[in-house]
């Protein structure tokens, strides 16, 4: 399940963008809405599949649009996944939580999903409580939390329990006018830049045509 995915993202061996399309993001913290502290956990993202639309589609089990309708809850994951150095940058009191979102499927472009159905999309990150009782939000660098009420284009993969995960470069926001916007820091990747030049209808046609090749 997602624990296996975390090992790919956090605490992996070092490799730069020039080596297979991946980069390491360092830790940091800042104050979020309402003054709550947000801690960004370092992550190693293997984003090479997003350089081309065909490889991004091929790396996903499903491509669909969906609206985030609810936060179902969250579950804990071990605080040092992968064993490769995250201990030094993750607070010792913290488990890296996984947030579970209910997403209503609006269109199924590729893969086996039913429009109108609800799926669970999991994302590493969530709220943890310090020993002193204060709370802090943990997230992976360059992986902004899904926002309730927003519509996204997802390039997702199934987990063993049927839930879906998508990296930050595997989802794009769909604006009210149908325009697609990549998550911050990922808009330069080839597949996302290509889709950003059109609207959702254009993207659905491109994805359907590419998936059918």
C-alpha positions in Angstrom: 0.0 0.0 0.0 1.1 3.6 0.5 3.9 2.7 2.8 5.7 1.2 -0.2 5.2 4.4 -2.1 6.7 6.5 0.7 9.9 4.6 0.4 10.2 5.8 -3.1 9.5 9.4 -2.1 11.2 10.0 1.3 14.7 9.1 2.2 15.8 7.6 -1.1 19.3 7.5 -2.5 20.4 10.8 -3.9 19.9 11.5 -7.6 19.6 14.9 -9.4 17.4 15.9 -12.2 20.1 14.9 -14.6 19.9 11.3 -13.4 16.6 9.8 -14.5 14.3 12.8 -13.8 14.3 13.1 -10.1 15.2 15.6 -7.4 15.6 15.8 -3.7 13.7 18.6 -1.8 15.0 19.7 1.6 13.0 20.2 4.7 11.6 23.5 6.0 8.7 25.0 8.0 6.5 28.0 7.9 3.2 29.3 9.4 0.1 28.3 7.6 -3.5 29.7 7.8 -4.5 30.6 11.4 -0.8 30.6 12.5 -0.5 26.8 12.6 3.0 25.6 11.9 3.5 23.7 8.6 6.5 21.3 8.4 7.6 20.2 5.0 9.2 16.8 5.1 12.0 16.3 2.5 11.0 14.1 -0.4 12.8 12.5 -3.3 10.5 12.8 -6.4 11.0 10.5 -9.4 9.2 12.8 -11.9 10.7 11.4 -15.2 7.4 9.9 -16.3 5.9 13.4 -16.4 8.3 14.7 -19.1 6.1 13.2 -21.8 2.3 12.8 -21.9 2.5 9.2 -23.2 4.7 8.1 -20.3 2.7 9.9 -17.7 -0.5 8.1 -19.0 1.4 4.8 -19.1 2.5 5.1 -15.5 -1.1 5.5 -14.3 -3.7 2.9 -13.7 -6.5 5.5 -14.1 -6.8 9.0 -15.6 -10.0 10.8 -14.4 -11.5 14.1 -13.3 -12.9 14.3 -9.9 -14.0 16.8 -7.2 -12.7 16.5 -3.7 -15.9 16.4 -1.5 -14.7 15.4 1.9 -11.7 14.6 4.2 -12.5 11.0 5.3 -9.8 11.0 7.9 -6.2 10.1 8.2 -4.0 7.2 9.2 -0.4 7.0 10.5 2.6 5.7 8.7 6.0 4.9 10.3 8.0 8.1 11.0 11.2 6.9 9.2 10.0 5.1 6.0 12.6 3.7 3.7 15.3 4.0 6.3 17.4 6.3 4.2 18.0 9.4 6.2 14.6 10.9 6.9 15.2 10.4 10.7 17.4 13.5 10.8 14.8 15.7 9.2 11.5 14.3 10.5 10.6 15.3 14.1 11.2 12.3 16.4 7.7 12.7 17.9 6.0 12.7 14.5 4.5 9.9 12.4 4.0 11.0 8.8 0.2 10.7 8.5 -1.7 9.8 5.4 -4.8 11.9 4.6 -7.8 10.1 3.0 -10.0 12.2 0.7 -13.4 11.3 -0.8 -13.4 12.2 -4.5 -16.4 12.1 -6.7 -15.5 10.8 -10.2 -16.8 13.1 -12.9 -15.2 11.6 -16.0 -13.2 8.4 -16.5 -10.7 9.1 -19.4 -8.6 6.0 -19.1 -8.9 3.0 -16.8 -11.7 1.3 -14.9 -13.7 3.9 -13.0 -17.4 4.8 -13.1 -18.5 8.4 -13.5 -20.6 9.4 -10.5 -18.9 6.9 -8.2 -16.8 7.9 -5.1 -13.2 6.9 -4.7 -10.7 7.4 -1.9 -7.6 9.3 -2.8 -4.7 9.1 -0.3 -2.1 11.7 0.1 0.9 11.6 2.4 0.6 14.4 5.0 -1.8 15.6 7.6 -2.1 16.9 11.2 0.0 15.5 14.0 0.0 16.4 17.7 3.2 17.3 19.5 3.9 16.0 23.0 2.9 19.4 24.4 -0.5 19.1 22.8 0.0 21.6 20.0 -0.7 20.5 16.5 1.4 20.8 13.3 0.6 20.0 9.7 3.1 17.7 8.0 3.4 17.6 4.2 5.9 16.5 1.6 7.8 19.3 -0.1 6.1 20.4 -3.3 3.0 18.3 -2.5 0.3 20.8 -1.6 -2.7 19.2 0.2 -5.8 18.5 -1.9 -8.4 21.2 -1.4 -12.0 20.5 -0.6 -14.4 21.6 -3.4 -11.7 21.7 -6.0 -11.9 19.7 -9.3 -8.7 17.9 -10.4 -7.4 15.9 -13.3 -5.8 12.9 -11.7 -3.2 10.4 -13.1 -3.6 7.8 -10.4 -2.5 4.4 -9.3 -4.5 1.8 -7.3 -3.3 0.5 -4.0 -4.1 -3.0 -2.7 -7.1 -1.7 -0.8 -8.6 0.0 -3.8 -7.7 3.5 -2.8 -5.8 5.7 -5.3 -2.6 7.8 -5.0 -1.3 10.4 -7.4 2.0 12.4 -7.1 1.9 16.2 -7.3 2.9 16.0 -10.9 0.0 13.5 -11.5 -2.8 16.0 -10.9 -3.9 19.3 -12.2 -6.5 21.7 -11.0 -9.5 22.3 -13.3 -10.7 25.9 -13.2 -14.3 27.0 -13.6 -13.5 27.8 -17.3 -12.0 24.4 -17.9 -8.4 25.6 -17.9 -5.9 23.2 -16.4 -3.3 24.4 -13.9 -0.4 22.3 -12.7 0.5 22.2 -9.0 3.2 24.8 -8.1 6.8 23.9 -9.0 5.7 21.2 -11.5 4.4 23.3 -14.4 7.7 23.1 -16.2 7.4 19.4 -16.8 6.6 18.5 -20.4 3.3 16.6 -20.0 1.9 19.3 -17.7 3.1 22.2 -19.8 1.4 20.5 -22.9 -1.9 20.1 -21.1 -1.8 23.6 -19.6 -1.9 25.1 -23.1 -5.5 23.9 -23.6 -8.7 23.3 -21.6 -10.1 20.1 -20.1 -11.8 19.1 -23.3 -8.5 19.3 -25.2 -6.8 17.3 -22.5 -9.5 14.6 -22.5 -9.1 14.2 -26.3 -5.3 14.1 -26.2 -5.3 11.6 -23.3 -7.9 9.3 -24.9 -6.0 9.4 -28.2 -2.6 8.7 -26.6 -4.0 5.9 -24.3 -5.5 4.2 -27.4 -2.2 4.2 -29.3 
